[in-house]
């Protein structure tokens, strides 16, 4: 499928359709659009596979998009993308990326000093994965509302349709 058809149709497909088609994609558009689609998955495994596929087909990401992708892809994918980019990074971007990749990768980017004087924010690699897992295991937002409404409806049905006073 050509990139324009893929990109234009992506948000109209089911999640399963998005994953299936994305992981077969051979034509890629701008790195901004590819990064946007990668971040739309909210699934590190699928996002990493998609970004790796884009890299295989020649997509190179900007420094800004690599920093944004850091929260969505696994460490090896981010390191591969960093090794294949021609981007020039600001000190702030390097400090952010240092929280997600190995010292060897940072050395390859020309950052050889120990940058432990600043905290890794928002999270280090392991912490971000654990936070995502905790978040998906908790009831928040619409999931919480659905659970509350479901409970109220169940109570109403079990009570014979009468409201409690």
N, CA and C of each residue as an Amber inpcrd file, in Angstrom:
protein
   495
   0.8530000  -1.1750000   0.0000000   0.0000000   0.0000000   0.0000000
   0.8950000   1.2330000   0.0000000   0.5360000   2.2370000  -0.7940000
   1.3710000   3.4370000  -0.7970000   1.1620000   4.2070000   0.5040000
   2.1270000   5.0420000   0.8300000   2.1200000   5.7170000   2.1200000
   0.8890000   6.6040000   2.2970000   0.5210000   7.3680000   1.2730000
  -0.6160000   8.2750000   1.4130000  -1.8930000   7.5220000   1.7640000
  -2.1300000   6.3910000   1.1190000  -3.3150000   5.5810000   1.4340000
  -3.2280000   5.0340000   2.8570000  -2.0580000   4.5770000   3.2240000
  -1.8490000   4.0550000   4.5780000  -2.1040000   5.1480000   5.6180000
  -1.4440000   6.2810000   5.4420000  -1.5360000   7.3650000   6.4200000
  -2.9550000   7.9170000   6.5100000  -3.5980000   8.1130000   5.3620000
  -4.9520000   8.6530000   5.3460000  -5.9680000   7.6960000   5.9730000
  -5.7580000   6.3940000   5.8390000  -6.7080000   5.4270000   6.3530000
  -6.4250000   4.9320000   7.7510000  -5.2240000   5.1630000   8.2570000
  -4.7600000   4.5520000   9.5030000  -5.7270000   4.7280000  10.6660000
  -6.1700000   5.9410000  10.9300000  -6.9980000   6.2000000  12.1080000
  -8.4310000   5.6900000  11.9480000  -8.8060000   5.2960000  10.7450000
 -10.1380000   4.7440000  10.5240000 -10.2060000   3.2380000  10.6820000
  -9.0620000   2.5890000  10.8050000  -9.0150000   1.1320000  10.9190000
  -9.1020000   0.7080000  12.3810000  -9.4860000  -0.5420000  12.5890000
  -9.4660000  -1.1110000  13.9420000  -8.0110000  -1.2320000  14.3910000
  -7.8020000  -1.3950000  15.6950000  -6.4340000  -1.5570000  16.2040000
  -5.7570000  -2.7620000  15.5710000  -6.4900000  -3.8490000  15.4370000
  -5.9130000  -5.0550000  14.8280000  -5.5440000  -4.7830000  13.3720000
  -6.3910000  -4.0580000  12.6710000  -6.1090000  -3.7040000  11.2820000
  -4.9050000  -2.7870000  11.1770000  -4.8070000  -1.8210000  12.0880000
  -3.6600000  -0.9160000  12.1050000  -2.3610000  -1.6950000  12.2560000
  -2.3370000  -2.6160000  13.2300000  -1.1190000  -3.4010000  13.4860000
  -0.7630000  -4.2600000  12.2790000  -1.7410000  -4.9650000  11.7530000
  -1.4840000  -5.8870000  10.6480000  -0.9390000  -5.1550000   9.4250000
  -1.6100000  -4.0820000   9.0520000  -1.1930000  -3.3540000   7.8590000
   0.1330000  -2.6330000   8.0880000   0.3160000  -2.0430000   9.2820000
   1.5510000  -1.3120000   9.5780000   2.7780000  -2.2100000   9.5080000
   2.6270000  -3.4480000   9.9790000   3.7800000  -4.3420000  10.0190000
   4.0740000  -4.9860000   8.6650000   3.2290000  -4.7020000   7.6710000
   3.4940000  -5.1650000   6.3060000   3.8960000  -3.9980000   5.3930000
   3.8490000  -2.7840000   5.9160000   4.0870000  -1.5880000   5.1240000
   5.5030000  -1.5700000   4.5460000   5.6060000  -1.2020000   3.2620000
   6.9060000  -1.1180000   2.5900000   7.1900000   0.2750000   2.0600000
   6.1770000   1.1200000   2.0480000   6.3190000   2.4810000   1.5430000
   6.0930000   3.4310000   2.7060000   7.0370000   4.3370000   2.9180000
   6.9600000   5.2410000   4.0550000   7.0660000   6.6800000   3.5910000
   6.3910000   7.5630000   4.3020000   6.4040000   8.9860000   3.9880000
   7.4340000   9.7200000   4.8100000   7.0910000  10.9420000   5.1970000
   8.0170000  11.7720000   5.9620000   8.2730000  11.1640000   7.3330000
   9.4280000  11.4850000   7.8670000   9.7690000  10.9340000   9.1820000
   8.8220000  11.4530000  10.2530000   8.2520000  12.6390000  10.0760000
   7.2890000  13.1560000  11.0470000   6.0330000  12.2820000  11.0750000
   5.5310000  11.9240000   9.8820000   4.3320000  11.0900000   9.8170000
   4.6090000   9.6780000  10.3250000   5.7770000   9.1420000  10.0030000
   6.1410000   7.7970000  10.4700000   6.2460000   7.7920000  11.9950000
   6.8770000   8.8110000  12.5630000   6.9860000   8.9000000  14.0230000
   5.6000000   9.0280000  14.6510000   4.7310000   9.8170000  14.0580000
   3.3600000   9.9750000  14.5700000   2.6400000   8.6240000  14.6220000
   2.7470000   7.8560000  13.5460000   2.0880000   6.5490000  13.5140000
   2.7190000   5.6230000  14.5520000   4.0460000   5.6320000  14.6650000
   4.7160000   4.8010000  15.6660000   4.2420000   5.1100000  17.0730000
   4.0520000   6.3900000  17.3640000   3.6130000   6.7880000  18.6970000
   2.1250000   6.5280000  18.9120000   1.3710000   6.3760000  17.8480000
  -0.0670000   6.1370000  17.9660000  -0.3910000   4.7460000  18.5040000
   0.5620000   3.8340000  18.4420000   0.2690000   2.4680000  18.8710000
   0.1450000   2.3170000  20.3850000   0.8550000   3.0610000  21.1790000
   0.8530000   2.9290000  22.6440000   1.1870000   1.5010000  23.0770000
   1.8460000   0.7750000  22.2240000   2.2850000  -0.5880000  22.5090000
   3.7400000  -0.6470000  22.0750000   4.6300000  -0.7620000  23.0520000
   6.0580000  -0.6890000  22.7660000   6.5080000  -1.7300000  21.7480000
   5.9680000  -2.9240000  21.8150000   6.3780000  -3.9930000  20.9000000
   5.9760000  -3.6550000  19.4690000   4.7210000  -3.2650000  19.2660000
   4.2420000  -2.9440000  17.9210000   4.9310000  -1.6810000  17.4030000
   5.0250000  -0.6610000  18.2480000   5.6940000   0.5810000  17.8360000
   7.1400000   0.3000000  17.4300000   7.8270000  -0.5420000  18.1920000
   9.2240000  -0.8710000  17.8800000   9.3310000  -1.6190000  16.5610000
   8.4310000  -2.5660000  16.3370000   8.4510000  -3.3010000  15.0670000
   8.1960000  -2.3660000  13.8930000   7.2390000  -1.4530000  14.0520000
   6.9190000  -0.5230000  12.9870000   8.0980000   0.4060000  12.6990000
   8.6900000   0.9640000  13.7410000   9.8170000   1.8830000  13.5520000
  11.0170000   1.1370000  12.9640000  11.2750000  -0.0850000  13.4180000
  12.3570000  -0.8810000  12.8230000  12.1050000  -1.1230000  11.3390000
  10.8610000  -1.3870000  10.9870000  10.5170000  -1.6000000   9.5730000
  10.7910000  -0.3220000   8.7750000  10.3920000   0.8140000   9.3350000
  10.6500000   2.0900000   8.6660000  12.1500000   2.3240000   8.4930000
  12.9260000   2.0020000   9.5090000  14.3820000   2.1420000   9.4110000
  14.9440000   1.2470000   8.3080000  14.4370000   0.0260000   8.2200000
  14.8790000  -0.9120000   7.1810000  14.6160000  -0.3380000   5.7940000
  13.5250000   0.3920000   5.6570000  13.1770000   0.9720000   4.3620000
  13.7100000   2.3930000   4.1960000  14.6680000   2.7870000   5.0490000
  15.4140000   4.0180000   4.8180000  14.9580000   5.2740000   5.5240000
  13.9940000   5.1910000   6.4060000  13.5480000   6.3920000   7.1230000
  14.6170000   6.7820000   8.1410000  14.9590000   8.0640000   8.1760000
  15.8710000   8.6110000   9.1770000  15.1130000   9.6610000   9.9530000
  15.2490000   9.6170000  11.2650000  14.4670000  10.4880000  12.1250000
  15.2670000  11.6980000  12.5970000  14.5450000  12.8000000  12.8210000
  15.1510000  14.0090000  13.3630000  15.4280000  13.8130000  14.8500000
  16.2480000  14.6970000  15.3960000  16.5570000  14.6470000  16.8270000
  15.2750000  14.7920000  17.6430000  14.4170000  15.7250000  17.2520000
  13.1690000  15.9560000  17.9690000  12.2870000  14.7070000  17.9790000
  12.1420000  14.0550000  16.8380000  11.3030000  12.8580000  16.7720000
  11.9230000  11.6880000  17.5200000  13.2270000  11.5880000  17.5510000
  13.8730000  10.5110000  18.3000000  13.6310000  10.6740000  19.7950000
  13.6840000  11.9040000  20.2720000  13.4080000  12.1590000  21.6880000
  11.9610000  11.7870000  22.0040000  11.0320000  12.1490000  21.1170000
   9.6210000  11.8080000  21.3370000   9.3880000  10.3020000  21.2700000
  10.0500000   9.6290000  20.3360000   9.8810000   8.1800000  20.1950000
  10.4420000   7.4040000  21.3770000  11.3470000   7.9980000  22.1250000
  12.0000000   7.3020000  23.2390000  10.9970000   6.7020000  24.2200000
   9.8530000   7.3360000  24.3930000   8.8330000   6.8280000  25.3110000
   7.9790000   5.7240000  24.7070000   8.1280000   5.4600000  23.4200000
   7.2160000   4.5410000  22.7420000   7.8670000   3.2780000  22.1990000
   9.1970000   3.2860000  22.0500000   9.8870000   2.1260000  21.4750000
  10.8600000   1.5370000  22.4850000  11.2920000   0.3030000  22.2240000
  12.2460000  -0.3220000  23.1370000  13.6490000   0.2370000  22.9180000
  14.5250000  -0.0820000  23.8420000  15.8810000   0.4560000  23.8300000
  16.6430000   0.1010000  22.5540000  16.5450000  -1.1330000  22.0990000
  17.3120000  -1.5270000  20.9100000  16.8270000  -0.7970000  19.6630000
  15.5320000  -0.5480000  19.5630000  15.0030000   0.1990000  18.4140000
  15.4870000   1.6400000  18.4550000  15.4200000   2.2570000  19.6310000
  15.8920000   3.6320000  19.7670000  17.3780000   3.7160000  19.4440000
  18.1550000   2.7620000  19.9350000  19.5910000   2.7700000  19.6480000
  19.8620000   2.5970000  18.1590000  19.0950000   1.7370000  17.4980000
  19.2630000   1.5680000  16.0490000  18.9340000   2.8730000  15.3250000
  17.8210000   3.4970000  15.6920000  17.4250000   4.7550000  15.0590000
  18.4820000   5.8390000  15.2860000  19.0460000   5.8800000  16.4790000
  20.1010000   6.8450000  16.7730000  21.3490000   6.5780000  15.9420000
  21.6610000   5.3090000  15.7550000  22.8730000   4.9760000  14.9900000
  22.7180000   5.2790000  13.5040000  21.4720000   5.3800000  13.0310000
  21.2360000   5.6080000  11.6080000  20.8490000   7.0440000  11.2670000
  20.8050000   7.9140000  12.2590000  20.3870000   9.2890000  11.9970000
  21.5710000  10.1890000  11.6710000  21.2700000  11.2620000  10.9740000
  22.2640000  12.2980000  10.6900000  21.9800000  13.5330000  11.5400000
  21.0470000  13.4200000  12.4600000  20.5870000  14.5620000  13.2450000
  21.6760000  15.0950000  14.1620000  21.5730000  16.3790000  14.4330000
  22.4270000  17.0490000  15.4070000  21.5500000  17.3030000  16.6320000
  22.0390000  16.9150000  17.7930000  21.2610000  16.9910000  19.0260000
  21.6810000  18.1650000  19.8830000  20.7120000  18.7520000  20.5830000
  21.0180000  19.7630000  21.5840000  21.4620000  19.0440000  22.8550000
  22.0480000  19.7760000  23.7740000  22.4670000  19.1950000  25.0450000
  21.2560000  18.6410000  25.7950000  20.1560000  19.3610000  25.7770000
  18.9470000  18.9100000  26.4610000  18.4280000  17.5970000  25.8580000
  18.4460000  17.4790000  24.5390000  18.0140000  16.2370000  23.8910000
  18.9250000  15.0740000  24.2620000  20.2260000  15.3290000  24.3070000
  21.1720000  14.2750000  24.6890000  20.9460000  13.8330000  26.1320000
  20.6650000  14.7750000  27.0070000  20.4010000  14.4440000  28.4040000
  19.1520000  13.5830000  28.5230000  18.1360000  13.8970000  27.7320000
  16.9140000  13.0990000  27.7460000  17.1850000  11.6990000  27.2140000
  17.8620000  11.6140000  26.0930000  18.1410000  10.3080000  25.4820000
  19.0260000   9.4390000  26.3640000  19.8900000  10.0720000  27.1370000
  20.7840000   9.3280000  28.0280000  20.0010000   8.4870000  29.0290000
  18.7750000   8.8730000  29.3050000  17.9190000   8.1220000  30.2260000
  17.3400000   6.8680000  29.5860000  17.4640000   6.7290000  28.2850000
  16.8070000   5.6360000  27.5620000  17.7650000   4.6570000  26.8920000
  18.9940000   5.0410000  26.7130000  19.9240000   4.1920000  25.9580000
  21.1940000   3.9230000  26.7610000  21.9750000   2.9840000  26.2630000
  23.1950000   2.5740000  26.9570000  24.2900000   3.6390000  26.8670000
  25.2590000   3.5040000  27.7530000  26.4200000   4.3980000  27.7230000
  27.1710000   4.2750000  26.3950000  27.2210000   3.0640000  25.8480000
  27.9060000   2.8530000  24.5660000  27.2580000   3.6680000  23.4570000
  25.9370000   3.7090000  23.4660000  25.2290000   4.4980000  22.4500000
  25.5200000   5.9770000  22.6420000  25.5270000   6.4260000  23.8780000
  25.8290000   7.8310000  24.1450000  27.2620000   8.1530000  23.7230000
  28.1790000   7.2330000  23.9750000  29.5600000   7.4280000  23.5240000
  29.6210000   7.5700000  22.0060000  28.8420000   6.7350000  21.2980000
  28.8160000   6.7930000  19.8370000  28.2580000   8.1200000  19.3410000
  27.3940000   8.7460000  20.1460000  26.8510000  10.0620000  19.7930000
  27.8140000  11.1840000  20.1600000  28.9440000  10.8260000  20.7600000
  29.9390000  11.8250000  21.1220000  29.7800000  12.3640000  22.5220000
  28.9680000  11.7070000  23.3350000  28.7780000  12.1230000  24.7240000
  29.5720000  11.1520000  25.5800000  30.7850000  11.5420000  25.9320000
  31.6460000  10.6110000  26.6470000  31.7270000  10.9030000  28.1330000
  31.3250000  12.1150000  28.5460000  31.4000000  12.4170000  29.9770000
  30.2680000  11.7500000  30.7220000  30.4320000  11.6230000  32.0090000
  29.4080000  11.0290000  32.8640000  28.3620000  12.1050000  33.1540000
  27.1510000  11.8800000  32.6880000  26.0880000  12.8770000  32.8360000
  25.1550000  12.5440000  33.9870000  25.6800000  12.0490000  35.0750000
  24.8310000  11.6730000  36.1930000  24.4290000  12.8540000  37.0630000
  24.8560000  14.0690000  36.7000000  24.5090000  15.2090000  37.5380000
  23.0710000  15.6570000  37.3610000  22.3830000  15.1630000  36.3670000
  20.9710000  15.5010000  36.1710000  20.1340000  14.2330000  36.2860000
  18.9250000  14.3890000  36.7800000  18.0560000  13.2130000  36.9350000
  17.4570000  12.7950000  35.6010000  17.1860000  11.5370000  35.4700000
  16.4960000  11.0400000  34.2890000  15.0120000  11.2900000  34.4810000
  14.5140000  12.2050000  33.7280000  13.0950000  12.5270000  33.8220000
  12.4760000  12.3380000  32.4550000  11.2960000  11.8310000  32.3440000
  10.4280000  11.5060000  33.4460000  10.7680000  10.1810000  34.1180000
  11.3430000   9.2120000  33.3850000  11.6120000   7.8990000  33.9630000
  12.7930000   7.2640000  33.2570000  13.4650000   6.3700000  33.9430000
  14.4820000   5.5690000  33.2800000  13.7870000   4.4720000  32.4880000
  14.5340000   3.7500000  31.6960000  13.9570000   2.7220000  30.8230000
  13.0760000   1.7300000  31.5790000  13.5900000   1.1410000  32.6320000
  12.8240000   0.1420000  33.3740000  11.6240000   0.7520000  34.0730000
  11.7950000   1.9590000  34.5950000  10.6940000   2.6190000  35.2890000
   9.5530000   2.9500000  34.3370000   9.8650000   3.3820000  33.1060000
   8.7790000   3.7230000  32.1920000   7.9830000   2.4840000  31.8120000
   8.6510000   1.3380000  31.6570000   7.9330000   0.1090000  31.3240000
   7.0410000  -0.3240000  32.4820000   7.5740000  -0.2600000  33.7050000
   6.7750000  -0.6390000  34.8650000   5.5850000   0.3060000  35.0410000
   5.7980000   1.5920000  34.8070000   4.7030000   2.5570000  34.9330000
   3.6230000   2.2740000  33.9020000   4.0060000   1.9370000  32.6840000
   3.0240000   1.5990000  31.6570000   2.2290000   0.3670000  32.0680000
   2.9220000  -0.6400000  32.5960000   2.2300000  -1.8600000  33.0100000
   1.2660000  -1.5680000  34.1500000   1.6860000  -0.7640000  35.1070000
   0.8000000  -0.3980000  36.2150000  -0.3950000   0.3820000  35.7000000
  -0.1620000   1.2990000  34.7650000  -1.2380000   2.1160000  34.2330000
  -2.2690000   1.2580000  33.5140000  -1.8150000   0.2730000  32.7650000
  -2.7630000  -0.5520000  32.0260000  -3.5200000  -1.4980000  32.9610000
  -2.9930000  -1.7230000  34.1740000  -3.6560000  -2.5970000  35.1290000
  -4.5970000  -1.8460000  36.0640000  -4.6760000  -0.5230000  35.9490000
  -5.5280000   0.2450000  36.8450000  -6.7090000   0.8100000  36.0860000
  -7.7420000   1.1400000  36.8240000  -8.9260000   1.7430000  36.2290000
  -8.7680000   3.2460000  36.2680000  -8.6100000   3.8640000  35.1090000
  -8.4940000   5.3080000  35.0220000  -9.3780000   5.8130000  33.9060000
  -9.7170000   7.0860000  33.9730000 -10.4540000   7.7260000  32.8960000
 -11.7390000   7.0160000  32.5460000 -11.9200000   6.7370000  31.2590000
 -13.1660000   6.1250000  30.7970000 -13.3280000   4.7070000  31.3290000
 -12.2220000   3.9920000  31.5870000 -12.3340000   2.6480000  32.1550000
 -12.9580000   2.7080000  33.5440000 -12.5550000   3.6950000  34.3230000
 -13.1090000   3.8600000  35.6620000 -14.5870000   4.2180000  35.5850000
 -14.9300000   5.1410000  34.6870000 -16.3190000   5.5210000  34.5210000
 -17.1590000   4.3240000  34.0860000 -16.6450000   3.5400000  33.1430000
 -17.3500000   2.3410000  32.6950000 -17.5660000   1.3670000  33.8540000
 -16.5570000   1.2080000  34.6960000 -16.6650000   0.2890000  35.8240000
 -17.7110000   0.7810000  36.8280000 -17.6990000   2.0790000  37.1170000
 -18.6650000   2.6370000  38.0630000 -20.0760000   2.5060000  37.5120000
 -20.2550000   2.8870000  36.2460000 -21.5850000   2.7840000  35.6360000
 -22.0450000   1.3320000  35.5890000 -21.1250000   0.4250000  35.2570000
 -21.4710000  -0.9910000  35.2270000 -21.9130000  -1.4810000  36.5880000
 -21.2330000  -1.0440000  37.6330000 -21.5850000  -1.4200000  38.9950000
 -22.9540000  -0.8640000  39.3690000 -23.2020000   0.4060000  39.0360000
 -24.4880000   1.0310000  39.3510000 -25.6260000   0.3480000  38.6040000
 -25.4010000   0.0260000  37.3430000 -26.4340000  -0.6530000  36.5590000
 -26.7010000  -2.0420000  37.1330000 -25.6400000  -2.7480000  37.5060000
 -25.8060000  -4.0820000  38.1000000 -26.5960000  -3.9930000  39.3970000
 -26.2740000  -3.0310000  40.2460000 -27.0210000  -2.8510000  41.4980000
 -28.4760000  -2.5380000  41.2220000 -28.7300000  -1.7050000  40.2500000
 -30.0920000  -1.3370000  39.8870000 -30.8700000  -2.5630000  39.4030000
 -30.2330000  -3.3780000  38.5450000 -30.8970000  -4.5720000  38.0340000
 -31.1400000  -5.5920000  39.1420000 -30.1600000  -5.7800000  40.0080000
 -30.3040000  -6.7330000  41.1030000 -31.3360000  -6.2760000  42.1280000
 -31.5220000  -4.9660000  42.2180000 -32.5100000  -4.4270000  43.1570000
 -33.9020000  -4.3510000  42.5570000 -34.1030000  -4.9960000  41.4500000
 -35.4350000  -4.9990000  40.8300000 -35.7630000  -3.7190000  40.0930000
 -34.7510000  -2.9410000  39.7760000 -34.9850000  -1.7190000  39.0220000
 -35.3790000  -0.5320000  39.8820000 -35.3010000  -0.6870000  41.2040000
 -35.6740000   0.3960000  42.1050000 -34.4120000   1.1100000  42.5770000
 -34.5260000   2.3980000  42.6970000 -33.4240000   3.1850000  43.2380000
 -33.4210000   3.0690000  44.7500000 -32.2530000   3.0030000  45.3460000
 -32.1460000   2.9690000  46.8050000 -32.2940000   4.3900000  47.3380000
 -32.9810000   4.5090000  48.4440000 -33.1660000   5.8270000  49.0530000
 -32.3360000   5.9570000  50.2860000
